[in-house]
Amino acid sequence: MKPKKIWSNLAVSDLDITTKFYTELGFKPNGKLSKELTSFFAGEDDFVIHFFLKDILKAGMKGDLADTQKVNEVIFTLSAENKDQVDNWEKEVKRAGGKIISRPEEFGKGYYGFVFADPDGHRFNVFYMEGL
């Protein structure tokens, strides 16, 4: 396979809350908010994350969706430039209404980061690695 592009489609309960959360974190909007979806670009390569209302995504997936408040679905990693940025992003996530799963900490030589969940329980790992 040689896909032209890859992006994610995640289920959410409320598009307004999702849009506000990711806007406050500084994610770049990807077009207009519709009645079914909001979308953002992430990172230097503009990875696209679509957030669909649960009923819309469930119909498209042809099956049940994970309850992200109870189980892990997938974890996205956001690369930070240094430890200070990791610490600052934890504060930004809290202010925007995210849930801190694990506080910033060192884990192994040269690794530093934390885990958070957005309002719908989608998990992100903020990660700094020396030399990356």
C-alpha positions in Angstrom: 0.0 0.0 0.0 1.1 3.6 -0.7 -1.7 5.8 0.8 -1.8 9.4 -0.4 -2.6 10.6 3.1 -3.6 9.4 6.5 -5.8 11.1 9.1 -7.9 10.2 12.1 -11.7 10.2 12.7 -12.7 10.3 16.4 -16.2 10.3 18.0 -17.3 13.2 20.3 -20.4 14.1 22.2 -20.4 17.9 21.6 -18.8 19.7 18.7 -18.8 23.1 20.4 -16.9 21.7 23.5 -14.4 19.9 21.2 -13.9 23.0 19.0 -13.3 25.2 22.1 -10.9 22.7 23.7 -8.6 22.3 20.6 -8.8 25.9 19.7 -7.6 26.9 23.2 -4.7 24.5 22.8 -3.7 26.3 19.6 -4.6 23.6 17.1 -5.2 25.0 13.6 -8.8 24.7 12.4 -9.3 22.7 9.2 -12.2 24.5 7.5 -15.6 25.3 8.9 -17.5 23.5 11.7 -20.4 21.6 10.2 -23.4 20.1 12.0 -21.6 16.7 11.9 -17.9 17.4 12.3 -15.1 19.7 13.5 -11.6 19.3 12.2 -8.0 20.4 13.1 -4.5 20.2 11.8 -1.8 19.0 14.2 2.0 19.3 13.9 4.4 20.5 11.3 3.0 18.0 8.7 -0.6 19.1 9.3 -1.9 15.7 10.4 -5.7 15.9 10.2 -7.9 15.0 13.2 -11.6 14.9 12.4 -14.0 14.9 15.3 -17.5 13.5 14.3 -20.6 13.3 16.4 -20.8 9.8 17.8 -24.0 8.8 15.9 -22.4 10.0 12.6 -19.2 8.1 13.1 -20.9 5.0 14.4 -23.0 4.8 11.2 -19.8 5.2 9.1 -17.9 2.6 11.1 -20.6 0.0 10.7 -20.3 -1.0 14.4 -20.0 0.0 18.0 -17.5 2.7 19.2 -15.2 2.4 22.2 -16.4 4.2 25.4 -13.2 6.3 25.7 -14.2 7.3 29.3 -13.7 3.6 30.3 -11.2 2.1 27.8 -8.2 3.3 25.8 -8.9 3.7 22.1 -5.6 5.1 20.7 -3.0 7.5 22.0 -1.6 10.3 19.9 1.9 11.6 20.8 2.6 15.3 20.6 6.3 16.1 20.4 7.6 18.9 22.6 10.8 20.9 22.0 12.0 20.8 25.6 10.9 20.1 29.2 9.7 23.6 29.8 7.3 23.2 26.9 6.0 20.0 28.3 5.3 21.7 31.7 3.6 24.6 30.0 1.4 22.4 27.8 0.2 20.6 31.0 -1.0 24.0 32.3 -2.7 24.8 28.9 -4.5 21.4 28.9 -5.8 22.0 32.4 -7.0 25.5 31.5 -8.7 24.3 28.4 -10.6 21.6 30.4 -8.6 18.5 29.7 -8.0 15.7 32.2 -4.4 15.1 33.3 -3.9 11.3 33.4 -0.3 11.5 34.5 1.8 14.5 35.6 5.0 15.4 33.7 7.7 13.1 34.7 11.0 11.5 33.5 10.7 8.0 32.3 14.0 6.6 31.2 17.1 8.5 30.3 16.3 11.5 28.2 12.5 11.0 28.2 10.0 13.4 29.8 6.3 13.8 29.3 2.7 13.4 30.5 -0.6 12.0 29.4 -3.9 13.8 29.1 -7.4 13.2 27.9 -9.7 15.6 26.0 -13.3 16.1 27.1 -14.4 12.9 25.3 -11.6 10.8 26.8 -9.3 10.7 23.7 -5.7 10.3 25.0 -2.6 12.2 24.1 1.0 11.7 25.2 3.0 14.9 25.4 6.6 13.8 24.9 10.1 15.3 24.9 13.1 13.2 24.0 16.6 14.6 24.1 18.1 14.6 20.7 14.8 14.3 18.8 
